[in-house]
């Protein structure tokens, strides 16, 4: 039995519908400006990300070669 029929049978009024959930609006320009300000303030950040990506890539390749027994 559905909830609406059960409520009707028990004499309970129908449920009130909840409002639509509104997603917050993102200000793309403000976010871009914050990112640019952070990168200007700390110019080493891109090098750290690229360095970490290269280390992970080399480590993954080494792990694959090691697991297949070629090294």
PQR file with spaces between the fields and no chain letter, atoms N, CA, C, O and H, PARSE charges and radii, in Angstrom:
ATOM       1  N    UNK     1       0.853   -1.163    0.000 -0.4000 1.5000
ATOM       2  CA   UNK     1       0.000    0.000    0.000 -0.0000 2.0000
ATOM       3  C    UNK     1       0.903    1.231    0.000  0.5500 1.7000
ATOM       4  O    UNK     1       1.880    1.295    0.747 -0.5500 1.4000
ATOM       5  N    UNK     2       0.571    2.194   -0.835 -0.4000 1.5000
ATOM       6  CA   UNK     2       1.362    3.409   -0.919 -0.0000 2.0000
ATOM       7  C    UNK     2       1.103    4.328    0.256  0.5500 1.7000
ATOM       8  O    UNK     2       0.123    4.191    0.987 -0.5500 1.4000
ATOM       9  H    UNK     2      -0.222    2.141   -1.442  0.4000 1.0000
ATOM      10  N    UNK     3       2.011    5.261    0.408 -0.4000 1.5000
ATOM      11  CA   UNK     3       1.894    6.175    1.547 -0.0000 2.0000
ATOM      12  C    UNK     3       0.645    7.034    1.439  0.5500 1.7000
ATOM      13  O    UNK     3      -0.001    7.309    2.451 -0.5500 1.4000
ATOM      14  H    UNK     3       2.807    5.373   -0.187  0.4000 1.0000
ATOM      15  N    UNK     4       0.291    7.465    0.229 -0.4000 1.5000
ATOM      16  CA   UNK     4      -0.886    8.322    0.058 -0.0000 2.0000
ATOM      17  C    UNK     4      -2.162    7.573    0.457  0.5500 1.7000
ATOM      18  O    UNK     4      -3.030    8.137    1.124 -0.5500 1.4000
ATOM      19  H    UNK     4       0.816    7.241   -0.592  0.4000 1.0000
ATOM      20  N    UNK     5      -2.275    6.323    0.058 -0.4000 1.5000
ATOM      21  CA   UNK     5      -3.464    5.535    0.412 -0.0000 2.0000
ATOM      22  C    UNK     5      -3.505    5.280    1.922  0.5500 1.7000
ATOM      23  O    UNK     5      -4.569    5.348    2.538 -0.5500 1.4000
ATOM      24  H    UNK     5      -1.571    5.865   -0.484  0.4000 1.0000
ATOM      25  N    UNK     6      -2.358    4.990    2.508 -0.4000 1.5000
ATOM      26  CA   UNK     6      -2.299    4.741    3.946 -0.0000 2.0000
ATOM      27  C    UNK     6      -2.703    5.988    4.716  0.5500 1.7000
ATOM      28  O    UNK     6      -3.451    5.904    5.690 -0.5500 1.4000
ATOM      29  H    UNK     6      -1.494    4.934    2.008  0.4000 1.0000
ATOM      30  N    UNK     7      -2.212    7.145    4.285 -0.4000 1.5000
ATOM      31  CA   UNK     7      -2.578    8.393    4.959 -0.0000 2.0000
ATOM      32  C    UNK     7      -4.077    8.655    4.828  0.5500 1.7000
ATOM      33  O    UNK     7      -4.727    9.091    5.778 -0.5500 1.4000
ATOM      34  H    UNK     7      -1.604    7.214    3.494  0.4000 1.0000
ATOM      35  N    UNK     8      -4.618    8.381    3.632 -0.4000 1.5000
ATOM      36  CA   UNK     8      -6.050    8.604    3.417 -0.0000 2.0000
ATOM      37  C    UNK     8      -6.872    7.674    4.308  0.5500 1.7000
ATOM      38  O    UNK     8      -7.883    8.079    4.882 -0.5500 1.4000
ATOM      39  H    UNK     8      -4.090    8.026    2.861  0.4000 1.0000
ATOM      40  N    UNK     9      -6.426    6.426    4.414 -0.4000 1.5000
ATOM      41  CA   UNK     9      -7.141    5.446    5.223 -0.0000 2.0000
ATOM      42  C    UNK     9      -7.107    5.826    6.707  0.5500 1.7000
ATOM      43  O    UNK     9      -8.088    5.627    7.423 -0.5500 1.4000
ATOM      44  H    UNK     9      -5.605    6.097    3.947  0.4000 1.0000
ATOM      45  N    UNK    10      -5.966    6.376    7.169 -0.4000 1.5000
ATOM      46  CA   UNK    10      -5.833    6.765    8.567 -0.0000 2.0000
ATOM      47  C    UNK    10      -6.426    8.146    8.851  0.5500 1.7000
ATOM      48  O    UNK    10      -6.520    8.555   10.008 -0.5500 1.4000
ATOM      49  H    UNK    10      -5.169    6.537    6.587  0.4000 1.0000
ATOM      50  N    UNK    11      -6.820    8.856    7.813 -0.4000 1.5000
ATOM      51  CA   UNK    11      -7.402   10.176    8.003 -0.0000 2.0000
ATOM      52  C    UNK    11      -6.373   11.266    8.215  0.5500 1.7000
ATOM      53  O    UNK    11      -6.690   12.339    8.728 -0.5500 1.4000
ATOM      54  H    UNK    11      -6.743    8.524    6.873  0.4000 1.0000
ATOM      55  N    UNK    12      -5.146   10.992    7.821 -0.4000 1.5000
ATOM      56  CA   UNK    12      -4.065   11.967    7.962 -0.0000 2.0000
ATOM      57  C    UNK    12      -4.026   12.805    6.679  0.5500 1.7000
ATOM      58  O    UNK    12      -4.186   12.257    5.588 -0.5500 1.4000
ATOM      59  H    UNK    12      -4.888   10.120    7.405  0.4000 1.0000
ATOM      60  N    UNK    13      -3.818   14.118    6.790 -0.4000 1.5000
ATOM      61  CA   UNK    13      -3.744   14.936    5.578 -0.0000 2.0000
ATOM      62  C    UNK    13      -2.522   14.554    4.740  0.5500 1.7000
ATOM      63  O    UNK    13      -1.543   14.024    5.264 -0.5500 1.4000
ATOM      64  H    UNK    13      -3.687   14.562    7.676  0.4000 1.0000
ATOM      65  N    UNK    14      -2.588   14.825    3.453 -0.4000 1.5000
ATOM      66  CA   UNK    14      -1.446   14.496    2.577 -0.0000 2.0000
ATOM      67  C    UNK    14      -0.184   15.242    3.003  0.5500 1.7000
ATOM      68  O    UNK    14      -0.236   16.319    3.598 -0.5500 1.4000
ATOM      69  H    UNK    14      -3.384   15.257    3.027  0.4000 1.0000
ATOM      70  N    UNK    15       0.935   14.632    2.678 -0.4000 1.5000
ATOM      71  CA   UNK    15       2.219   15.259    2.999 -0.0000 2.0000
ATOM      72  C    UNK    15       2.390   16.529    2.190  0.5500 1.7000
ATOM      73  O    UNK    15       1.977   16.608    1.033 -0.5500 1.4000
ATOM      74  H    UNK    15       0.977   13.757    2.195  0.4000 1.0000
ATOM      75  N    UNK    16       3.005   17.523    2.817 -0.4000 1.5000
ATOM      76  CA   UNK    16       3.296   18.743    2.076 -0.0000 2.0000
ATOM      77  C    UNK    16       4.554   18.511    1.249  0.5500 1.7000
ATOM      78  O    UNK    16       5.515   17.890    1.705 -0.5500 1.4000
ATOM      79  H    UNK    16       3.340   17.459    3.757  0.4000 1.0000
ATOM      80  N    UNK    17       4.523   19.019    0.038 -0.4000 1.5000
ATOM      81  CA   UNK    17       5.674   18.851   -0.849 -0.0000 2.0000
ATOM      82  C    UNK    17       6.785   19.801   -0.425  0.5500 1.7000
ATOM      83  O    UNK    17       6.552   20.972   -0.126 -0.5500 1.4000
ATOM      84  H    UNK    17       3.743   19.523   -0.332  0.4000 1.0000
ATOM      85  N    UNK    18       7.984   19.269   -0.409 -0.4000 1.5000
ATOM      86  CA   UNK    18       9.131   20.092   -0.032 -0.0000 2.0000
ATOM      87  C    UNK    18       9.548   20.957   -1.211  0.5500 1.7000
ATOM      88  O    UNK    18       9.243   20.652   -2.364 -0.5500 1.4000
ATOM      89  H    UNK    18       8.174   18.318   -0.652  0.4000 1.0000
ATOM      90  N    UNK    19      10.245   22.031   -0.906 -0.4000 1.5000
ATOM      91  CA   UNK    19      10.705   22.935   -1.953 -0.0000 2.0000
ATOM      92  C    UNK    19      11.814   22.267   -2.766  0.5500 1.7000
ATOM      93  O    UNK    19      12.476   21.334   -2.312 -0.5500 1.4000
ATOM      94  H    UNK    19      10.493   22.279    0.031  0.4000 1.0000
ATOM      95  N    UNK    20      11.987   22.773   -3.965 -0.4000 1.5000
ATOM      96  CA   UNK    20      13.062   22.282   -4.820 -0.0000 2.0000
ATOM      97  C    UNK    20      14.404   22.649   -4.192  0.5500 1.7000
ATOM      98  O    UNK    20      14.565   23.739   -3.642 -0.5500 1.4000
ATOM      99  H    UNK    20      11.450   23.531   -4.334  0.4000 1.0000
ATOM     100  N    UNK    21      15.343   21.749   -4.277 -0.4000 1.5000
ATOM     101  CA   UNK    21      16.675   22.016   -3.754 -0.0000 2.0000
ATOM     102  C    UNK    21      17.407   22.880   -4.773  0.5500 1.7000
ATOM     103  O    UNK    21      17.543   22.507   -5.938 -0.5500 1.4000
ATOM     104  H    UNK    21      15.211   20.863   -4.724  0.4000 1.0000
ATOM     105  N    UNK    22      17.870   24.028   -4.323 -0.4000 1.5000
ATOM     106  CA   UNK    22      18.571   24.941   -5.220 -0.0000 2.0000
ATOM     107  C    UNK    22      20.069   24.796   -5.003  0.5500 1.7000
ATOM     108  O    UNK    22      20.559   24.866   -3.876 -0.5500 1.4000
ATOM     109  H    UNK    22      17.759   24.331   -3.376  0.4000 1.0000
ATOM     110  N    UNK    23      20.777   24.597   -6.089 -0.4000 1.5000
ATOM     111  CA   UNK    23      22.224   24.497   -6.013 -0.0000 2.0000
ATOM     112  C    UNK    23      22.816   25.898   -5.916  0.5500 1.7000
ATOM     113  O    UNK    23      22.293   26.836   -6.519 -0.5500 1.4000
ATOM     114  H    UNK    23      20.378   24.541   -7.004  0.4000 1.0000
ATOM     115  N    UNK    24      23.883   26.044   -5.175 -0.4000 1.5000
ATOM     116  CA   UNK    24      24.490   27.377   -5.081 -0.0000 2.0000
ATOM     117  C    UNK    24      25.088   27.796   -6.418  0.5500 1.7000
ATOM     118  O    UNK    24      25.646   26.975   -7.145 -0.5500 1.4000
ATOM     119  H    UNK    24      24.307   25.282   -4.685  0.4000 1.0000
ATOM     120  N    UNK    25      24.967   29.048   -6.725 -0.4000 1.5000
ATOM     121  CA   UNK    25      25.528   29.577   -7.965 -0.0000 2.0000
ATOM     122  C    UNK    25      27.016   29.856   -7.747  0.5500 1.7000
ATOM     123  O    UNK    25      27.404   30.501   -6.773 -0.5500 1.4000
ATOM     124  H    UNK    25      24.513   29.715   -6.135  0.4000 1.0000
ATOM     125  N    UNK    26      27.827   29.366   -8.656 -0.4000 1.5000
ATOM     126  CA   UNK    26      29.262   29.576   -8.562 -0.0000 2.0000
ATOM     127  C    UNK    26      29.656   30.753   -9.439  0.5500 1.7000
ATOM     128  O    UNK    26      29.246   30.837  -10.597 -0.5500 1.4000
ATOM     129  H    UNK    26      27.512   28.841   -9.447  0.4000 1.0000
ATOM     130  N    UNK    27      30.441   31.650   -8.893 -0.4000 1.5000
ATOM     131  CA   UNK    27      30.937   32.794   -9.638 -0.0000 2.0000
ATOM     132  C    UNK    27      32.272   32.406  -10.257  0.5500 1.7000
ATOM     133  O    UNK    27      33.311   32.415   -9.597 -0.5500 1.4000
ATOM     134  H    UNK    27      30.774   31.581   -7.953  0.4000 1.0000
ATOM     135  N    UNK    28      32.220   32.067  -11.535 -0.4000 1.5000
ATOM     136  CA   UNK    28      33.395   31.536  -12.212 -0.0000 2.0000
ATOM     137  C    UNK    28      34.529   32.559  -12.262  0.5500 1.7000
ATOM     138  O    UNK    28      35.695   32.206  -12.085 -0.5500 1.4000
ATOM     139  H    UNK    28      31.376   32.060  -12.072  0.4000 1.0000
ATOM     140  N    UNK    29      34.193   33.803  -12.500 -0.4000 1.5000
ATOM     141  CA   UNK    29      35.223   34.849  -12.581 -0.0000 2.0000
ATOM     142  C    UNK    29      35.938   35.030  -11.240  0.5500 1.7000
ATOM     143  O    UNK    29      37.158   35.190  -11.200 -0.5500 1.4000
ATOM     144  H    UNK    29      33.246   34.090  -12.643  0.4000 1.0000
ATOM     145  N    UNK    30      35.174   35.006  -10.147 -0.4000 1.5000
ATOM     146  CA   UNK    30      35.781   35.180   -8.824 -0.0000 2.0000
ATOM     147  C    UNK    30      36.695   34.004   -8.491  0.5500 1.7000
ATOM     148  O    UNK    30      37.768   34.195   -7.920 -0.5500 1.4000
ATOM     149  H    UNK    30      34.183   34.877  -10.180  0.4000 1.0000
ATOM     150  N    UNK    31      36.275   32.791   -8.844 -0.4000 1.5000
ATOM     151  CA   UNK    31      37.101   31.610   -8.586 -0.0000 2.0000
ATOM     152  C    UNK    31      38.389   31.675   -9.396  0.5500 1.7000
ATOM     153  O    UNK    31      39.468   31.381   -8.881 -0.5500 1.4000
ATOM     154  H    UNK    31      35.403   32.635   -9.308  0.4000 1.0000
ATOM     155  N    UNK    32      38.273   32.065  -10.681 -0.4000 1.5000
ATOM     156  CA   UNK    32      39.468   32.190  -11.514 -0.0000 2.0000
ATOM     157  C    UNK    32      40.422   33.232  -10.947  0.5500 1.7000
ATOM     158  O    UNK    32      41.637   33.038  -10.960 -0.5500 1.4000
ATOM     159  H    UNK    32      37.397   32.303  -11.099  0.4000 1.0000
ATOM     160  N    UNK    33      39.879   34.329  -10.453 -0.4000 1.5000
ATOM     161  CA   UNK    33      40.721   35.379   -9.885 -0.0000 2.0000
ATOM     162  C    UNK    33      41.434   34.895   -8.620  0.5500 1.7000
ATOM     163  O    UNK    33      42.603   35.215   -8.404 -0.5500 1.4000
ATOM     164  H    UNK    33      38.891   34.487  -10.442  0.4000 1.0000
ATOM     165  N    UNK    34      40.731   34.126   -7.788 -0.4000 1.5000
ATOM     166  CA   UNK    34      41.360   33.590   -6.573 -0.0000 2.0000
ATOM     167  C    UNK    34      42.489   32.624   -6.916  0.5500 1.7000
ATOM     168  O    UNK    34      43.548   32.647   -6.290 -0.5500 1.4000
ATOM     169  H    UNK    34      39.782   33.866   -7.964  0.4000 1.0000
ATOM     170  N    UNK    35      42.255   31.773   -7.919 -0.4000 1.5000
ATOM     171  CA   UNK    35      43.285   30.814   -8.332 -0.0000 2.0000
ATOM     172  C    UNK    35      44.492   31.561   -8.882  0.5500 1.7000
ATOM     173  O    UNK    35      45.630   31.237   -8.544 -0.5500 1.4000
ATOM     174  H    UNK    35      41.394   31.754   -8.428  0.4000 1.0000
ATOM     175  N    UNK    36      44.250   32.554   -9.724 -0.4000 1.5000
ATOM     176  CA   UNK    36      45.368   33.328  -10.282 -0.0000 2.0000
ATOM     177  C    UNK    36      46.145   34.044   -9.181  0.5500 1.7000
ATOM     178  O    UNK    36      47.375   34.060   -9.204 -0.5500 1.4000
ATOM     179  H    UNK    36      43.325   32.817   -9.999  0.4000 1.0000
ATOM     180  N    UNK    37      45.438   34.636   -8.215 -0.4000 1.5000
ATOM     181  CA   UNK    37      46.123   35.317   -7.119 -0.0000 2.0000
ATOM     182  C    UNK    37      46.976   34.347   -6.313  0.5500 1.7000
ATOM     183  O    UNK    37      48.088   34.680   -5.904 -0.5500 1.4000
ATOM     184  H    UNK    37      44.438   34.622   -8.197  0.4000 1.0000
ATOM     185  N    UNK    38      46.444   33.133   -6.085 -0.4000 1.5000
ATOM     186  CA   UNK    38      47.210   32.132   -5.344 -0.0000 2.0000
ATOM     187  C    UNK    38      48.450   31.710   -6.127  0.5500 1.7000
ATOM     188  O    UNK    38      49.529   31.559   -5.554 -0.5500 1.4000
ATOM     189  H    UNK    38      45.540   32.863   -6.418  0.4000 1.0000
ATOM     190  N    UNK    39      48.294   31.522   -7.437 -0.4000 1.5000
ATOM     191  CA   UNK    39      49.447   31.113   -8.248 -0.0000 2.0000
ATOM     192  C    UNK    39      50.484   32.228   -8.352  0.5500 1.7000
ATOM     193  O    UNK    39      51.683   31.952   -8.404 -0.5500 1.4000
ATOM     194  H    UNK    39      47.418   31.645   -7.903  0.4000 1.0000
ATOM     195  N    UNK    40      50.040   33.476   -8.381 -0.4000 1.5000
ATOM     196  CA   UNK    40      50.998   34.581   -8.393 -0.0000 2.0000
ATOM     197  C    UNK    40      51.711   34.688   -7.052  0.5500 1.7000
ATOM     198  O    UNK    40      52.893   35.024   -6.992 -0.5500 1.4000
ATOM     199  H    UNK    40      49.066   33.701   -8.339  0.4000 1.0000
ATOM     200  N    UNK    41      50.981   34.400   -5.974 -0.4000 1.5000
ATOM     201  CA   UNK    41      51.571   34.489   -4.645 -0.0000 2.0000
ATOM     202  C    UNK    41      52.569   33.355   -4.403  0.5500 1.7000
ATOM     203  O    UNK    41      53.624   33.563   -3.805 -0.5500 1.4000
ATOM     204  H    UNK    41      50.020   34.127   -6.022  0.4000 1.0000
ATOM     205  N    UNK    42      52.220   32.142   -4.879 -0.4000 1.5000
ATOM     206  CA   UNK    42      53.074   30.964   -4.694 -0.0000 2.0000
ATOM     207  C    UNK    42      53.380   30.355   -6.069  0.5500 1.7000
ATOM     208  O    UNK    42      52.710   29.402   -6.466 -0.5500 1.4000
ATOM     209  H    UNK    42      51.362   31.973   -5.365  0.4000 1.0000
ATOM     210  N    UNK    43      54.357   30.870   -6.797 -0.4000 1.5000
ATOM     211  CA   UNK    43      54.618   30.373   -8.152 -0.0000 2.0000
ATOM     212  C    UNK    43      55.219   28.968   -8.190  0.5500 1.7000
ATOM     213  O    UNK    43      55.360   28.401   -9.274 -0.5500 1.4000
ATOM     214  H    UNK    43      54.901   31.644   -6.474  0.4000 1.0000
ATOM     215  N    UNK    44      55.573   28.398   -7.057 -0.4000 1.5000
ATOM     216  CA   UNK    44      56.164   27.061   -7.023 -0.0000 2.0000
ATOM     217  C    UNK    44      55.101   25.969   -7.144  0.5500 1.7000
ATOM     218  O    UNK    44      55.424   24.823   -7.458 -0.5500 1.4000
ATOM     219  H    UNK    44      55.459   28.858   -6.177  0.4000 1.0000
ATOM     220  N    UNK    45      53.845   26.312   -6.900 -0.4000 1.5000
ATOM     221  CA   UNK    45      52.774   25.307   -6.875 -0.0000 2.0000
ATOM     222  C    UNK    45      52.687   24.492   -8.170  0.5500 1.7000
ATOM     223  O    UNK    45      52.610   23.267   -8.086 -0.5500 1.4000
ATOM     224  H    UNK    45      53.582   27.242   -6.646  0.4000 1.0000
ATOM     225  N    UNK    46      52.697   25.104   -9.370 -0.4000 1.5000
ATOM     226  CA   UNK    46      52.621   24.274  -10.586 -0.0000 2.0000
ATOM     227  C    UNK    46      53.784   23.296  -10.705  0.5500 1.7000
ATOM     228  O    UNK    46      53.602   22.163  -11.153 -0.5500 1.4000
ATOM     229  H    UNK    46      52.760   26.099   -9.438  0.4000 1.0000
ATOM     230  N    UNK    47      54.986   23.732  -10.303 -0.4000 1.5000
ATOM     231  CA   UNK    47      56.137   22.834  -10.373 -0.0000 2.0000
ATOM     232  C    UNK    47      55.978   21.652   -9.423  0.5500 1.7000
ATOM     233  O    UNK    47      56.375   20.533   -9.748 -0.5500 1.4000
ATOM     234  H    UNK    47      55.133   24.652   -9.939  0.4000 1.0000
ATOM     235  N    UNK    48      55.404   21.897   -8.259 -0.4000 1.5000
ATOM     236  CA   UNK    48      55.155   20.802   -7.319 -0.0000 2.0000
ATOM     237  C    UNK    48      54.156   19.804   -7.886  0.5500 1.7000
ATOM     238  O    UNK    48      54.355   18.594   -7.781 -0.5500 1.4000
ATOM     239  H    UNK    48      55.082   22.806   -7.995  0.4000 1.0000
ATOM     240  N    UNK    49      53.074   20.310   -8.492 -0.4000 1.5000
ATOM     241  CA   UNK    49      52.081   19.408   -9.078 -0.0000 2.0000
ATOM     242  C    UNK    49      52.666   18.594  -10.230  0.5500 1.7000
ATOM     243  O    UNK    49      52.454   17.384  -10.314 -0.5500 1.4000
ATOM     244  H    UNK    49      52.912   21.293   -8.577  0.4000 1.0000
ATOM     245  N    UNK    50      53.412   19.271  -11.125 -0.4000 1.5000
ATOM     246  CA   UNK    50      54.020   18.546  -12.241 -0.0000 2.0000
ATOM     247  C    UNK    50      55.055   17.546  -11.750  0.5500 1.7000
ATOM     248  O    UNK    50      55.146   16.432  -12.268 -0.5500 1.4000
ATOM     249  H    UNK    50      53.584   20.253  -11.057  0.4000 1.0000
ATOM     250  N    UNK    51      55.832   17.942  -10.755 -0.4000 1.5000
ATOM     251  CA   UNK    51      56.824   17.023  -10.199 -0.0000 2.0000
ATOM     252  C    UNK    51      56.175   15.805   -9.577  0.5500 1.7000
ATOM     253  O    UNK    51      56.642   14.682   -9.767 -0.5500 1.4000
ATOM     254  H    UNK    51      55.758   18.847  -10.334  0.4000 1.0000
ATOM     255  N    UNK    52      55.089   16.023   -8.827 -0.4000 1.5000
ATOM     256  CA   UNK    52      54.385   14.896   -8.212 -0.0000 2.0000
ATOM     257  C    UNK    52      53.794   13.981   -9.273  0.5500 1.7000
ATOM     258  O    UNK    52      53.825   12.759   -9.129 -0.5500 1.4000
ATOM     259  H    UNK    52      54.709   16.935   -8.673  0.4000 1.0000
ATOM     260  N    UNK    53      53.254   14.567  -10.341 -0.4000 1.5000
ATOM     261  CA   UNK    53      52.677   13.754  -11.415 -0.0000 2.0000
ATOM     262  C    UNK    53      53.757   12.914  -12.100  0.5500 1.7000
ATOM     263  O    UNK    53      53.523   11.748  -12.417 -0.5500 1.4000
ATOM     264  H    UNK    53      53.229   15.560  -10.459  0.4000 1.0000
ATOM     265  N    UNK    54      54.917   13.488  -12.325 -0.4000 1.5000
ATOM     266  CA   UNK    54      56.007   12.744  -12.974 -0.0000 2.0000
ATOM     267  C    UNK    54      56.504   11.632  -12.066  0.5500 1.7000
ATOM     268  O    UNK    54      56.769   10.525  -12.535 -0.5500 1.4000
ATOM     269  H    UNK    54      55.107   14.435  -12.068  0.4000 1.0000
ATOM     270  N    UNK    55      56.635   11.907  -10.771 -0.4000 1.5000
ATOM     271  CA   UNK    55      57.084   10.875   -9.821 -0.0000 2.0000
ATOM     272  C    UNK    55      56.082    9.726   -9.788  0.5500 1.7000
ATOM     273  O    UNK    55      56.478    8.560   -9.791 -0.5500 1.4000
ATOM     274  H    UNK    55      56.420   12.806  -10.389  0.4000 1.0000
ATOM     275  N    UNK    56      54.792   10.042   -9.755 -0.4000 1.5000
ATOM     276  CA   UNK    56      53.757    8.994   -9.737 -0.0000 2.0000
ATOM     277  C    UNK    56      53.793    8.187  -11.027  0.5500 1.7000
ATOM     278  O    UNK    56      53.670    6.963  -10.998 -0.5500 1.4000
ATOM     279  H    UNK    56      54.470   10.988   -9.752  0.4000 1.0000
ATOM     280  N    UNK    57      53.962    8.868  -12.163 -0.4000 1.5000
ATOM     281  CA   UNK    57      54.026    8.170  -13.449 -0.0000 2.0000
ATOM     282  C    UNK    57      55.227    7.242  -13.524  0.5500 1.7000
ATOM     283  O    UNK    57      55.090    6.089  -13.933 -0.5500 1.4000
ATOM     284  H    UNK    57      54.063    9.862  -12.187  0.4000 1.0000
ATOM     285  N    UNK    58      56.395    7.724  -13.139 -0.4000 1.5000
ATOM     286  CA   UNK    58      57.603    6.895  -13.180 -0.0000 2.0000
ATOM     287  C    UNK    58      57.477    5.733  -12.200  0.5500 1.7000
ATOM     288  O    UNK    58      57.851    4.605  -12.519 -0.5500 1.4000
ATOM     289  H    UNK    58      56.506    8.661  -12.807  0.4000 1.0000
ATOM     290  N    UNK    59      56.952    6.009  -11.009 -0.4000 1.5000
ATOM     291  CA   UNK    59      56.752    4.938  -10.032 -0.0000 2.0000
ATOM     292  C    UNK    59      55.784    3.879  -10.540  0.5500 1.7000
ATOM     293  O    UNK    59      56.002    2.686  -10.326 -0.5500 1.4000
ATOM     294  H    UNK    59      56.648    6.926  -10.750  0.4000 1.0000
ATOM     295  N    UNK    60      54.721    4.303  -11.211 -0.4000 1.5000
ATOM     296  CA   UNK    60      53.766    3.341  -11.766 -0.0000 2.0000
ATOM     297  C    UNK    60      54.370    2.489  -12.863  0.5500 1.7000
ATOM     298  O    UNK    60      54.138    1.282  -12.923 -0.5500 1.4000
ATOM     299  H    UNK    60      54.545    5.272  -11.385  0.4000 1.0000
ATOM     300  N    UNK    61      55.152    3.124  -13.738 -0.4000 1.5000
ATOM     301  CA   UNK    61      55.820    2.367  -14.806 -0.0000 2.0000
ATOM     302  C    UNK    61      56.808    1.379  -14.198  0.5500 1.7000
ATOM     303  O    UNK    61      56.876    0.227  -14.626 -0.5500 1.4000
ATOM     304  H    UNK    61      55.341    4.105  -13.689  0.4000 1.0000
ATOM     305  N    UNK    62      57.573    1.821  -13.204 -0.4000 1.5000
ATOM     306  CA   UNK    62      58.522    0.930  -12.534 -0.0000 2.0000
ATOM     307  C    UNK    62      57.793   -0.241  -11.877  0.5500 1.7000
ATOM     308  O    UNK    62      58.252   -1.380  -11.956 -0.5500 1.4000
ATOM     309  H    UNK    62      57.518    2.757  -12.856  0.4000 1.0000
ATOM     310  N    UNK    63      56.654    0.038  -11.228 -0.4000 1.5000
ATOM     311  CA   UNK    63      55.877   -1.022  -10.583 -0.0000 2.0000
ATOM     312  C    UNK    63      55.375   -2.039  -11.612  0.5500 1.7000
ATOM     313  O    UNK    63      55.417   -3.244  -11.365 -0.5500 1.4000
ATOM     314  H    UNK    63      56.281    0.963  -11.165  0.4000 1.0000
ATOM     315  N    UNK    64      54.909   -1.564  -12.747 -0.4000 1.5000
ATOM     316  CA   UNK    64      54.412   -2.482  -13.792 -0.0000 2.0000
ATOM     317  C    UNK    64      55.550   -3.345  -14.312  0.5500 1.7000
ATOM     318  O    UNK    64      55.399   -4.560  -14.436 -0.5500 1.4000
ATOM     319  H    UNK    64      54.874   -0.585  -12.948  0.4000 1.0000
ATOM     320  N    UNK    65      56.694   -2.727  -14.619 -0.4000 1.5000
ATOM     321  CA   UNK    65      57.826   -3.514  -15.107 -0.0000 2.0000
ATOM     322  C    UNK    65      58.312   -4.517  -14.075  0.5500 1.7000
ATOM     323  O    UNK    65      58.685   -5.640  -14.413 -0.5500 1.4000
ATOM     324  H    UNK    65      56.817   -1.740  -14.518  0.4000 1.0000
ATOM     325  N    UNK    66      58.307   -4.101  -12.809 -0.4000 1.5000
ATOM     326  CA   UNK    66      58.761   -4.986  -11.740 -0.0000 2.0000
ATOM     327  C    UNK    66      57.792   -6.156  -11.565  0.5500 1.7000
ATOM     328  O    UNK    66      58.211   -7.286  -11.313 -0.5500 1.4000
ATOM     329  H    UNK    66      58.004   -3.188  -12.534  0.4000 1.0000
ATOM     330  N    UNK    67      56.492   -5.877  -11.701 -0.4000 1.5000
ATOM     331  CA   UNK    67      55.512   -6.944  -11.501 -0.0000 2.0000
ATOM     332  C    UNK    67      55.548   -7.967  -12.626  0.5500 1.7000
ATOM     333  O    UNK    67      55.216   -9.132  -12.406 -0.5500 1.4000
ATOM     334  H    UNK    67      56.151   -4.959  -11.905  0.4000 1.0000
ATOM     335  N    UNK    68      55.942   -7.557  -13.824 -0.4000 1.5000
ATOM     336  CA   UNK    68      56.068   -8.506  -14.944 -0.0000 2.0000
ATOM     337  C    UNK    68      57.439   -9.170  -14.976  0.5500 1.7000
ATOM     338  O    UNK    68      57.669  -10.077  -15.776 -0.5500 1.4000
ATOM     339  H    UNK    68      56.211   -6.611  -14.002  0.4000 1.0000
ATOM     340  N    UNK    69      58.338   -8.731  -14.125 -0.4000 1.5000
ATOM     341  CA   UNK    69      59.645   -9.389  -14.013 -0.0000 2.0000
ATOM     342  C    UNK    69      60.634   -9.006  -15.074  0.5500 1.7000
ATOM     343  O    UNK    69      61.595   -9.741  -15.299 -0.5500 1.4000
ATOM     344  H    UNK    69      58.150   -7.994  -13.475  0.4000 1.0000
ATOM     345  N    UNK    70      60.439   -7.866  -15.749 -0.4000 1.5000
ATOM     346  CA   UNK    70      61.376   -7.462  -16.799 -0.0000 2.0000
ATOM     347  C    UNK    70      62.572   -6.712  -16.244  0.5500 1.7000
ATOM     348  O    UNK    70      63.588   -6.567  -16.923 -0.5500 1.4000
ATOM     349  H    UNK    70      59.658   -7.269  -15.566  0.4000 1.0000
ATOM     350  N    UNK    71      62.456   -6.234  -15.012 -0.4000 1.5000
ATOM     351  CA   UNK    71      63.599   -5.518  -14.432 -0.0000 2.0000
ATOM     352  C    UNK    71      64.232   -6.392  -13.364  0.5500 1.7000
ATOM     353  O    UNK    71      65.214   -5.990  -12.739 -0.5500 1.4000
ATOM     354  H    UNK    71      61.631   -6.352  -14.461  0.4000 1.0000
